[in-house]
């Protein structure tokens, strides 16, 4: 499954392609492309090159969830349920034939009111967490439980004040200009803007239990990496600094060794591995 920006920059597309790998595993070829969804920038006025979203995860019932940004336009498309931008989309498949699942043709909008949900992760209970990058005020971690949930953008950024029962407040986040997390980072350089990433919900057992069943998140520009402990209601009970990696866009557990690996952008594209300090 691939999510990519169209060559002319007019929008973004989700496709499924079969990958054929040779016996030795060192070469592969791509089969035909099946288009699952297309999100066009023409759905907003004055679209920009950013706010594309792009994260995809398989969640409950093996459905594919996709985060799509608001297109960086000036109009409030995120609050328009008929518009595909600024949303979480759910793509479902008919799996009556497990070897050849087919796309279910339906409206894919599943949740709304988002600015740029650039990163998505799913925990072992099937709850979906998203990092929604803020504009000038607040970086959000949201949790999606039910279809139709509305996270408030652009009416609210961060927790709504006063509270609005129509909108779901973030479970965690930080305000722009708050240096609390920077001050806890020995490698802090306090450069760049703010851009939150939910990196991984770790379910393995290779880190002496330190990360197990906890949510790792990070600040893309400033570089700090933190660990959230959540209770059964997804309320934060602990939030601690665990490392520093600038430009980290996400972490994934390698099923072969149970370790976390990530990729970085800007200033030296790298593949990194997370290890416990000795």
N, C-alpha and C positions, 0 to 999 in steps of 0.2 A: 504494500500500500504506500502510495506517494502523495505528498501534498506539495505543489509547486506553483510558482508565479508564472503566468502565461508569458511567452517570449515578448509580446508587445506591451506587457505591463498592464493590460486591461483588467486583470483579475487573477483569481487563484482557482486551482482545480484539485480535486481529490480523484485519484485513479487507482485501479488495481491492475497489476501486471504480474504474469507468471514469470518467475526467475528459474532458469534451467542451469543447474550447476553440474560440472563434470565430476567424475568419480573422485579425483584427487582434490577437488574443492578449490582449485586455484584459478579457474576461469568460469565465466557464466555468460549467459545470453538472456535477453529480455524477450518475452513473448508479446502478444498483442495487448493493447491498452484498452481497458474498460473504464469509461468515465462514470464516476459515481456521483459527483456534484461539482458545480461551477459557481463561484461567487464573484460577481462583476463589480468593478469599481464604479461603473456608471450608475450604480444604485445610490450613490451619494454625490453631492455637489462638490466641486473643487477637490477631487480626490488627490491624495498624496502617494508617494512611493512606499510609505511605511504603513503600519497598522494592518498587516496582512494576517496576523495570527500564525497558525501553521502547525500547532501541536495536535497529535492524534493519539488516542489510546483506546484499547478495547476495554469496555466496562461490563455492566450487568448484561446477562444473556448473550454475551459475545457481540454486543452492538458496538459499532465504531463511533466514538465521540470526537468531534473536531471543533477546535477553537478558531473563530474567525473574527478579525478586528473590524473596527468601524470604518476603515478606508481612509481615515485621516481627513474626512470632509468636515464641513462646518455645520451640517444639518444633523438633527437628533435621530439618525436612522436606528440607533440601538434600541429605541423605545417602540419602533414600528415592527410588530410581529410579522408583517407581510414582507419585510425586507430581510435579506439574508445576512447583512453586515452587523457586527457587534453582537454576535450570538454564539451559543454552543449548539452545534448540530448533532443529531443522532442519525446515523445511517444504519438501517436494519437489513438483515438478510434472511431469506427463506432457507433454512438449513434442513429441509426434509430430505434432501440428498446431500449428506455431509461432504462428499467428495467434490461437489460442484454447487456451492451456495449461490443463490441468485438474489439480486438487488430487489428490495421491496420498494416500489414506486410510491412515495408519499412525501408530504411536507416534512422536511428534516429539522426545522427550527425546534429546539428543545428548551432553551433558556435564553433570556435576553437581558439587555441593560448593561452590556460590557463594552469597554473601550478597546483593549487589545489583549485578550486572554492568550498570551504567547506560550504559556507552558501549562500542561495538564498532567496529573498523575492520579492513579487509582489505588486505594488501599485494599487490604485483604477482605474488607466487608463490602467492597464494590462502590464505596463513596468516592466521588470525583472531586479532586481539589484543583483549583486553578489559580495561577498568578496573573492578576489583571493589572497591567502597567498603567500608572496614573498619569495625569496631565501636569498639574503644578502643585498638587496638594498631598496626595496619599497613594501609597502602593498597597494593593489589596491581596490577601489570600482568601478566597471564597470556597465554600463547599456546596456542591450540588446534590440535593437529595431527591427533588421531585420535578417532573416536567412542568414547564411554565414559570419557573422561578425568575424573578426580575431583580437584578443587582443594582439598579438605580441610575447608571450612567446615561445621559449627562446631567440628570437632575441632582445626583449626589456623587461625591467622590470621597470614598471612605465611609465611615458610619454616618447615616443621615441624621442631621440635627436641625430641627427636632425630629424624633423618630417617625418614620413613615411606614405603617404596617404593610403597604403595598410593595416595599422593597426589602430585600434580604441584605442585612449588614454583613461585612466581612468577618471571618472568625479571627483574623489577625492581620497585621500590617504595620506600617510606619509612615509618619508624616515627613514630608520633604523638609529638610533643614534640621531635623532631629538627629543629633550626633551621638545618641546613646550607643548604638551598635558600632559606630566608627570608633568610639573611645574604648570599646572592649576588644578591638582588633589590633594586635601588636604591629601588623604590617599595613595599617591604614595609611592611605595617601590622600584621602578625602578629595579625590579628583573626579571629574565627570558628573553626570546627572544621577538620576535614580531610575532603576528598572528592576522590578522584582521578578524572580524566577522560582517556581516550585520545582525542585530538582529531582526528588525521588521519595517514595515511601518504601523503606527498606524492609523486606520480609525474610532475608537470609539469616545466616548464623555465623558469618565469618569475621565479625568485629567484636567478639567477646560480649555480645548482648548490648553494646553501647548504642547501636543504631536500630536494633530490631523493633519493628512496629512503630517507628517514629518517622516524622516528616522532615526531610532536609530541604532547606530553602536558602537562597542566596541573593546577593545584590550584584547585578551584572557589571555595573561600572565601578563601584567602590571595592568590590572583591571579597567582602566578608561572606562566610558560609556559616549557617546556624542550624540548630537541631531543635525541632518542636516535639514536645511530649503532649499528647492529647488524651483526654479521658473518653469514656464511652459516648459522651454527648458531643465529641469533637470540640471541646473547650480546652484552651491552652492551659496546661498546668506547669510547664517549664519551657524556657527558651534560652538556649546557651550557645555561645560562640564555639565553633569547632575547627575553623580553618580559614584560609584565604586563597581564592583563585579568581583572578580577574577575567572577565569575559566568559564565564561558565554559563552555557545555555541549557544544561541538563545533565543528569546522571542516570545510568541504567545498570542494572545488575546483570553481570555475565553469568548465565546459568551453568557454565562449565566450571567456574571457580567460586561463584558466590560473591565476588568482589564488585565494587562500584567503579564504573568507568564513565568519563564525561568528555565533552568536546568544548573547546573555547573558540571565540571569535575575536578579531581585532587585536592587533599588537602581537601577533604570533599565534596562528591557528595550531592547536595542539590536541592530542588525546591524552587525558590525564587519568590516573588511578588514585582512588582514595585509600589511604592506609592509616592505621592508628599510629600515633607518635610513640616512639620507643622510650 
